[in-house]
Amino acid sequence: MALTNYSDLQTTIASYLARSDLTAMIPDFIRLAETRLRRELRIRQMLKVVTTTAVAGDSTVELPSDFLQMRDLHVATNPAATLEYQSPSNLFRNSRTTQSGLPHQYTVLAQEFQLSPVPDSDYTLSMLYYAAPVFLSNSTPSNAFMANCPDLLLYGALGEAEPYIMNDSRLQTWATLYDRGLTALTVSDDQGEYAGSPISISIATR
């Protein structure tokens, strides 16, 4: 069984379902599985580094369109100044939100970062964040999910067929395989990132 691209995935799902009347629904099942993985999976292959500008006098910075979760955010000064995450309530209880200066804290509101203090100059922000892979399609035959966890795409998409194949005994098997794969991939990613490095304690920014 080849699972290397979008076409392979559709063919395999059709084979597992063995329901010709659901063929037209398979792209929807895949899209729903990708949406679920965007919520549940965080692996280093989803990390992305970008820079943007915090403009003097403006306390907000627009989030990247593919933003899922922040890993690190700092001001590109010399030395770099790491911004500390605060919950919205904590940030706005701090009187520094009305002051001007080098930003030290941030929170996320809707589609924006809110910085505190308000930037007193233009600053370059560097962010490391988990980015949502582009959805699979005929014009995008692979993405980070297809390359790193085709099994999760397969079992996730099969699970999305549940409204059409209710009481099918295979659903529990597919759900178990999805959950097992998700856990194994998360553990493997953690081990790949930290194994071989000495363990140290530091204060997390989020």
C-alpha positions in Angstrom: 0.0 0.0 0.0 1.6 3.3 -1.1 0.7 6.4 0.9 2.8 9.2 -0.5 0.4 11.7 -1.9 -3.2 12.9 -2.0 -4.2 10.5 -4.8 -2.8 7.5 -2.9 -4.6 8.5 0.2 -8.0 8.8 -1.6 -7.5 5.4 -3.2 -6.6 3.7 0.1 -9.6 5.3 1.9 -11.9 4.0 -0.9 -10.4 0.5 -0.5 -10.9 0.5 3.2 -14.4 1.8 3.1 -15.4 -0.5 0.2 -18.4 1.8 -0.5 -18.6 3.2 -4.0 -21.4 5.5 -3.0 -19.0 7.4 -0.7 -16.3 8.1 -3.2 -17.4 11.7 -3.7 -17.2 12.3 0.0 -13.6 11.2 0.5 -12.1 14.6 -0.1 -14.4 16.0 2.6 -13.3 13.2 5.0 -9.7 14.0 4.3 -10.3 17.8 4.9 -12.0 17.0 8.2 -9.1 14.7 9.3 -6.6 17.5 8.5 -8.7 20.0 10.5 -8.6 17.6 13.4 -4.8 17.1 13.1 -4.4 20.9 13.1 -6.0 21.0 16.5 -4.4 17.9 18.0 -0.9 17.5 16.6 2.3 19.5 17.3 5.5 18.2 15.8 8.7 19.9 14.9 8.0 19.5 11.2 5.1 22.0 11.7 7.4 24.7 13.1 8.0 27.8 11.1 10.2 30.9 11.7 9.1 34.3 10.4 9.9 37.9 11.2 7.5 40.8 11.3 7.5 44.5 12.5 6.0 46.0 15.6 5.2 49.6 14.6 5.9 52.4 17.0 2.7 53.5 18.8 0.7 50.4 17.8 0.4 47.7 20.5 -1.0 45.1 18.1 0.7 42.8 15.5 -1.3 40.6 13.1 -0.9 36.9 13.5 0.4 34.9 10.5 -2.5 33.4 8.6 -1.3 29.9 9.3 -0.7 30.4 13.0 -1.6 27.6 15.4 0.5 28.0 18.5 3.4 30.1 19.6 6.7 28.4 20.5 9.0 31.4 21.0 8.6 35.2 20.4 11.4 37.7 20.8 12.4 41.2 19.8 15.5 41.1 17.5 17.5 43.5 19.6 21.1 42.9 20.7 20.9 40.8 22.8 17.5 39.4 21.8 14.7 40.2 24.3 12.3 37.3 24.8 8.6 38.3 25.2 6.8 36.6 28.0 3.3 35.3 27.4 0.5 36.5 29.6 -3.2 35.6 29.7 -5.3 38.5 28.4 -6.6 39.3 31.9 -3.1 39.4 33.4 -1.8 41.6 30.6 -4.5 44.2 30.9 -4.3 44.3 34.7 -0.7 45.5 34.2 -0.4 49.2 34.0 2.4 49.0 31.5 0.0 48.3 28.7 -0.5 52.0 28.5 3.2 52.9 28.7 5.6 53.1 25.8 8.9 51.2 25.6 10.5 48.0 24.5 7.8 45.3 24.6 8.4 42.6 27.3 5.0 40.8 27.3 2.3 39.7 24.9 -1.0 37.9 24.7 -3.1 36.6 21.8 -6.5 38.2 21.0 -8.4 36.9 18.1 -6.1 37.3 15.1 -3.6 39.7 16.8 -0.7 39.8 19.3 -1.2 42.4 21.9 2.1 43.8 23.2 3.0 45.5 26.4 4.5 48.1 26.7 3.3 49.8 23.5 6.4 49.9 21.2 8.2 53.2 21.4 9.9 52.5 18.1 9.7 50.1 15.2 11.0 46.7 16.3 11.6 43.5 14.4 9.9 40.5 16.0 11.1 37.0 15.4 8.6 34.2 16.0 8.9 30.4 16.1 5.4 28.9 15.9 3.5 25.9 14.8 2.0 26.5 11.4 -1.0 24.8 9.9 0.0 22.8 6.8 -1.7 23.8 3.6 -4.7 21.5 3.0 -4.2 18.6 0.6 -5.7 18.9 -2.9 -4.9 17.9 -6.4 -2.6 20.9 -6.7 -1.1 20.3 -3.3 -0.5 16.5 -3.3 1.6 16.5 -0.1 2.1 18.5 3.1 3.6 18.0 6.6 0.9 15.6 7.6 1.2 13.5 4.4 5.0 13.4 4.7 5.1 12.5 8.5 1.9 10.8 9.5 -0.1 9.4 6.5 -1.5 6.8 8.9 -3.2 9.5 11.0 -4.6 11.0 7.9 -5.9 7.6 6.8 -7.5 6.6 10.1 -8.7 10.1 10.8 -10.5 10.3 7.4 -12.0 6.8 7.9 -13.4 8.0 11.2 -15.1 10.9 9.6 -17.1 8.5 7.6 -19.0 7.5 10.7 -22.2 9.4 10.0 -22.5 7.3 6.8 -21.5 3.9 8.1 -23.0 3.9 11.6 -22.6 0.8 13.7 -19.7 -0.4 11.5 -17.5 -2.5 13.8 -14.4 -1.1 12.0 -14.9 2.4 13.4 -13.6 1.5 16.8 -10.5 -0.1 15.3 -9.8 3.0 13.2 -10.3 5.2 16.2 -7.9 3.1 18.3 -5.3 3.1 15.5 -5.6 6.9 15.2 -5.2 7.5 19.0 -2.2 5.1 19.2 -0.5 6.7 16.2 -1.0 10.2 17.6 0.4 9.2 21.0 3.4 7.4 19.4 4.2 10.3 17.1 4.1 12.8 19.9 6.4 10.7 22.1 8.8 10.2 19.2 8.9 13.9 18.4 9.6 14.8 22.0 12.4 12.2 22.2 13.9 13.3 18.9 14.0 16.9 20.1 15.4 16.4 23.7 17.2 13.0 23.7 20.9 13.3 23.9 20.8 16.7 25.5 21.4 17.3 29.2 18.2 18.0 31.1 18.1 21.5 32.6 15.4 23.5 34.3 14.4 26.9 32.9 11.4 29.2 33.1 9.1 28.7 30.2 7.6 31.7 28.3 4.4 29.8 27.8 
